[in-house]
Amino acid sequence: MTIGAGLPIAVQTMCNTHTRDIDATVAQCLRMVQEGADIIRITVPGLSDVQAIRTIKERLVSNGVETPIVADIHFSADTAIAVAPYVDKVRINPGNFHRDHAIARERFAELVKVCKEHSTAVRIGLNHGSLGAYITNQYGNTSLAMCKAAMEWVGMCREFDFNQVVVSLKASNTIVMVEAYRLLAKAMEESGIVFPLHVGVTEAGNGDSGRIKSCVGISTLLSEGIGDTLRVSLTEDPVNEIPVGKYLADRYRHLTTSSLRGLKIEGKKAIATYHAPSKERVLLDFACDFSKRLLDRELDEIELISGFGKEYDEYLVNELLQATRRRFYKPEYIACPGCGRTMYNLQDAFEKVKAATSHMNGLVIAVMGCIVNGPGEMADAHWGYVGEGNSMVSIYKKNVPVLRHVPESEAVERLVELIEKEINPD
């Protein structure tokens, strides 16, 4: 599969099965393909998982599946190099490819050599919050730091004469995410090294909130011509991500049009009238129609008339203002979608955390599947709930663990106790 250069936007998703459970992972991949996924990512936590993804790829091919398979790597350059011959692309995170930056460069050169031999692509996938000390010591934990880090690795690809490359700069904060991609697109153009961009809002959450938050970041960039492939990251069955991704891809290929039927602008307030076949379609159209204007502060207020009732209209307006970080009406949640590294029921835990903390407006609370998406990825969070495995959870305040090895059955209650103690110390 080829992406970039004006080709259709590719929609991807990621398995949340355990990679060593080959039957379950193959079955989930087949459901993803049936739903229309263009690219599928599978985690490869360590060397012992390389044979599993190799077998998964072989079984999918034997079933007539040609959908590219991407190996997702964290913390192990050895694993990236070992898996490269057996997949279509390897995703690495420069922030944790190796602790020593000089060694990371050397190992990346080794990976590129193997990828050239096997026609394997590479995604340089940076995430806000896991940039690594080398770059944050120079630029802080900022959008600029994300761009600078990406461009250094883009430069290495040129140095190694390797061009089968995709770049991503994901963040759960939509303002940081959009700013980082804008900086990167400009920097690549100015450097003359332009690689395809994979866009997405990481740890967007679930339900309406997750869909709106994803639309905010992705649609803003696609409307500016930034983005060649995308993922809508939801803390749900990953198959659910694909229809939303397809909507976004089709919208910005001009295959679908918004259901917006009336728009009146009064200063920095918009009054928008929709005529859509469903609540979900209003949600998607509304988020895409107004995200960029809110992020760029062209508008401050919106009045929505959807035809589905005033209560629903006010709810969507509140959700969109929160996703664009213009006004917060409830806690902000950061939740990873889960993958083969997740060792507990993430979706269930996330719902319990939301139910127990829904009254705590002004807080940012993260629910993460594992240590990879733990303290680093929840950079904006005041509090974090991070799975350890073996039915245990760590609770973080900012990026500092304040309780470890908390039984999962008690973890939500302990999290709430800590938050309430800080709010009401007496």
Secondary structure as the mmCIF struct_conf table of DSSP 4:
data_model
#
loop_
_struct_conf.conf_type_id
_struct_conf.id
_struct_conf.beg_label_comp_id
_struct_conf.beg_label_asym_id
_struct_conf.beg_label_seq_id
_struct_conf.end_label_comp_id
_struct_conf.end_label_asym_id
_struct_conf.end_label_seq_id
TURN_TY1_P TURN_TY1_P1 ALA A 5 GLY A 6
HELX_LH_PP_P HELX_LH_PP_P1 LEU A 7 ILE A 9
STRN STRN1 ALA A 10 MET A 14
BEND BEND1 THR A 17 THR A 17
TURN_TY1_P TURN_TY1_P2 THR A 19 ARG A 20
HELX_RH_AL_P HELX_RH_AL_P1 ILE A 22 GLU A 35
TURN_TY1_P TURN_TY1_P3 GLY A 36 GLY A 36
BEND BEND2 ASP A 38 ASP A 38
STRN STRN2 ILE A 39 THR A 43
BEND BEND3 GLY A 46 GLY A 46
HELX_RH_3T_P HELX_RH_3T_P1 LEU A 47 ASP A 49
HELX_RH_AL_P HELX_RH_AL_P2 VAL A 50 SER A 62
TURN_TY1_P TURN_TY1_P4 ASN A 63 GLY A 64
STRN STRN3 ILE A 69 ASP A 72
BEND BEND4 PHE A 75 PHE A 75
HELX_RH_AL_P HELX_RH_AL_P3 ALA A 77 VAL A 83
HELX_RH_3T_P HELX_RH_3T_P2 ALA A 84 TYR A 86
BEND BEND5 VAL A 87 ASP A 88
STRN STRN4 LYS A 89 ILE A 92
HELX_RH_3T_P HELX_RH_3T_P3 PRO A 94 ASN A 96
BEND BEND6 PHE A 97 PHE A 97
BEND BEND7 ARG A 99 ASP A 100
HELX_RH_AL_P HELX_RH_AL_P4 HIS A 101 HIS A 118
TURN_TY1_P TURN_TY1_P5 SER A 119 SER A 119
STRN STRN5 ALA A 121 ASN A 127
TURN_TY1_P TURN_TY1_P6 HIS A 128 GLY A 129
BEND BEND8 LEU A 131 LEU A 131
HELX_RH_AL_P HELX_RH_AL_P5 ALA A 133 TYR A 139
BEND BEND9 ASN A 141 THR A 142
HELX_RH_AL_P HELX_RH_AL_P6 SER A 143 GLU A 159
TURN_TY1_P TURN_TY1_P7 PHE A 160 ASP A 161
STRN STRN6 VAL A 165 LYS A 170
STRN STRN7 ALA A 171 ALA A 171
BEND BEND10 SER A 172 ASN A 173
HELX_RH_AL_P HELX_RH_AL_P7 THR A 174 SER A 191
TURN_TY1_P TURN_TY1_P8 GLY A 192 GLY A 192
STRN STRN8 LEU A 197 LEU A 197
STRN STRN9 HIS A 198 VAL A 199
STRN STRN10 VAL A 201 VAL A 201
TURN_TY1_P TURN_TY1_P9 THR A 202 GLU A 203
STRN STRN11 ALA A 204 ALA A 204
BEND BEND11 ASN A 206 ASN A 206
HELX_RH_AL_P HELX_RH_AL_P8 GLY A 207 LEU A 222
TURN_TY1_P TURN_TY1_P10 SER A 223 GLY A 225
BEND BEND12 ASP A 228 ASP A 228
STRN STRN12 THR A 229 LEU A 230
BEND BEND13 THR A 235 GLU A 236
HELX_RH_3T_P HELX_RH_3T_P4 PRO A 238 ASN A 240
HELX_RH_AL_P HELX_RH_AL_P9 GLU A 241 ARG A 251
TURN_TY1_P TURN_TY1_P11 TYR A 252 HIS A 254
BEND BEND14 LEU A 255 THR A 256
STRN STRN13 LEU A 260 GLU A 266
TURN_TY1_P TURN_TY1_P12 GLY A 267 LYS A 268
STRN STRN14 LYS A 269 TYR A 274
BEND BEND15 PRO A 277 SER A 278
HELX_RH_AL_P HELX_RH_AL_P10 LYS A 279 LEU A 295
TURN_TY1_P TURN_TY1_P13 ASP A 296 ARG A 297
BEND BEND16 GLU A 298 GLU A 298
BEND BEND17 ASP A 300 ASP A 300
STRN STRN15 GLU A 301 ILE A 305
BEND BEND18 GLY A 307 PHE A 308
HELX_RH_AL_P HELX_RH_AL_P11 LYS A 310 ALA A 323
TURN_TY1_P TURN_TY1_P14 THR A 324 ARG A 325
BEND BEND19 ARG A 326 ARG A 326
BEND BEND20 TYR A 329 LYS A 330
STRN STRN16 GLU A 332 ALA A 335
TURN_TY1_P TURN_TY1_P15 GLY A 340 ARG A 341
BEND BEND21 TYR A 344 TYR A 344
HELX_RH_AL_P HELX_RH_AL_P12 LEU A 346 THR A 357
TURN_TY1_P TURN_TY1_P16 SER A 358 HIS A 359
TURN_TY1_P TURN_TY1_P17 ASN A 361 GLY A 362
STRN STRN17 VAL A 364 MET A 368
BEND BEND22 GLY A 369 ILE A 371
TURN_TY1_P TURN_TY1_P18 VAL A 372 ASN A 373
BEND BEND23 GLY A 374 GLY A 374
TURN_TY1_P TURN_TY1_P19 PRO A 375 ASP A 380
BEND BEND24 HIS A 382 HIS A 382
STRN STRN18 TRP A 383 GLY A 389
TURN_TY1_P TURN_TY1_P20 ASN A 390 SER A 391
STRN STRN19 MET A 392 LYS A 397
TURN_TY1_P TURN_TY1_P21 LYS A 398 ASN A 399
STRN STRN20 VAL A 400 PRO A 407
HELX_RH_AL_P HELX_RH_AL_P13 GLU A 408 ILE A 423
BEND BEND25 ASN A 424 ASN A 424
#
